[in-house]
Amino acid sequence: MTVFLAIDGGNSKTDVVIGTGDGRVLAYETGGGTCHQNIGLTETMLRLRTLVARARLAADLDGSGLAVDGFDRAEIYLAGADLPEEIESLTTALSAEGWARELRLENDTFALLRAGTDAADAIAVVCGAGTNCVGRTGDGRTARFPSLGRLSGDWGGGGHLAWLTLWHAVRAEDGRGPGTDLARAVADHFGLPTAEEVGKRVHLGDIDWADLSRLAPLLFVAAAAGDGVARAVVARQAEEIVALAIVAARRLSLLDATFTVVLGGGVLRARHPLLMDAVEDGIRIAAPKATITVVDAPPVLGAGLSALDALGCDQAAHAALRTALPHPRF
């Protein structure tokens, strides 16, 4: 029996799936983030090793005799696999584990892309903790961005939006910026008298940066209620998402062609109307033949589908895997 290993590792969580060539899921394990840029290569490998061992145990592979010499295929997609040097070093480390006869390592945005469409010509934009974009064509061309945060000109994502929410709130309080309901919302969120006090607590370590990242939803609530400052930030995020998709499409000569734009990540998956309407309008103005879809399935589905692609499995297997992995795990 053909058995594959599929991994999608992001900034905050990692999904590991063991499946079969006919699309059945034998195990599905979830753990913490595995972005080497955040936690280092040693910790990344430790976490992946632990999750794969848990998945093997859950699938009872060692007891059943399946894949005792390694999986037939491993498809591993990790956040932080951005530059060729990083892809090379991660591939070397993963290959040394001996998990599979064949292994491919790529950026996790490619997993989102494959999860969202079977189309040969497609672009994926993720807006989750951060932002990223990749594209591919049926003739094998790809488009991608360095995705190194501010070092590579990136803008937006949940973490950045949360920081901007606090930034605007504090400036509204002390008079340096325009008034906004975000000031009261930020203070109330943490049960503190002012947004300025929130900033101080973050600085002193009393409020963790991870807790600060939960401010992003407040931005969208305020924007929906008509707050001008919040609406401007949401509009800027929409512009960035559109820019990523359109630049990738231009690089691949797809602007006048029929292709699919896959949108994913927590910010986009929430489908905030102000954001989504602006994103869809912006893409369709520049690329009128584009089909736009938001992915609710976990990106690890894309890793699994890529494994089935590489193994030459039939469409029935692909359909079975899509049915088996319909929803993300949080």
C-alpha positions, 0 to 999 in steps of 0.5 A: 500500500502506498503511504505518504507524509504531508506537513504544513508548518506555519508561524503558529501551528503545524499540521501533519497528515499520514495518508494512503494512495487512495486518499484515506487519512490514517493520522492527523496531528497538530502542534506548534509553529515550525518556522525556523526564522522564529524558533531556529532550525534545531527547535523546528526539527525537534517539533517536526520529529515529535509530530511525525512520531505521534502521527506514526503512532496514531496510524499504527504504521509500525504495528501494521507493517506499513511504510516500515522502510519510509513513506513513499512520498513526503510533501513538506511545506514550511513558513520561512522557506523563502530563500533558495538558501533556506530551502536547501538547508531545510531540505538537507535537514529533513532528508537526513531524517530518512522519513521518505523515499522521495521528499519535497520541501517548499514554502507553505504558501504553495500548500495553500495554493494546491489546497485551493485549486486544481487549476494549472494557472493559479496564484495564492495570497495568504494573509494570516500572521503575515502576508505572502504570495506565490504563483504557478503556471501549467508550463512550470513557471513560478512567481514568488516574493522573498517574504522577509517582512519589512526587509523585503517590503512586506506590509500587513497580516494579523500581527502587523494589523494588531500593532497598527491597532495599538499604534493608532489607539495610543496616538488618538489618546495623546493627540498626535493622531486623529480620533478613533474608537480603537483607543477605547476598544484596545484599553477595554480589551485588556481591562486597562484604563488607557491604550497607552497603558497597554503599550507600557505593559507590552514594553515591560513584558506584562502583556505578551506579544502573542496576546497583542496579536489578538487586537486585529479583530478589533480593527475590523469591528471598528471599521465595520462600524464606520470608524475612519482610522480603522477603515483606512487601515483595512483599505490599505491591507486590501491594496497590499493583497491586490498588489501581491496578486496582480504583480504575480499575475503580471510576472506570469503573463496571466493578467489577460488569461483565465486563472485562479486566485486562491486567498487564505490565512486567518485574516482573509478566511474571516471574510470581513466584507470591507476587506473582501469587497475591496480585494475582489474588486481590485483583482477583477479590475486588473484581471477580469478573467480571474476566478477568486476563491477563499480556502477554508480547508487546512493547507495541509490538504494541499500538501497531501494532494501534492503527494498524490500528484507526485505518486500518480494517484487517480482523481478518486483518491484526490476527491477522497482526500478533499472529503477527509480533510474539509476543515482547518484545526485550530 
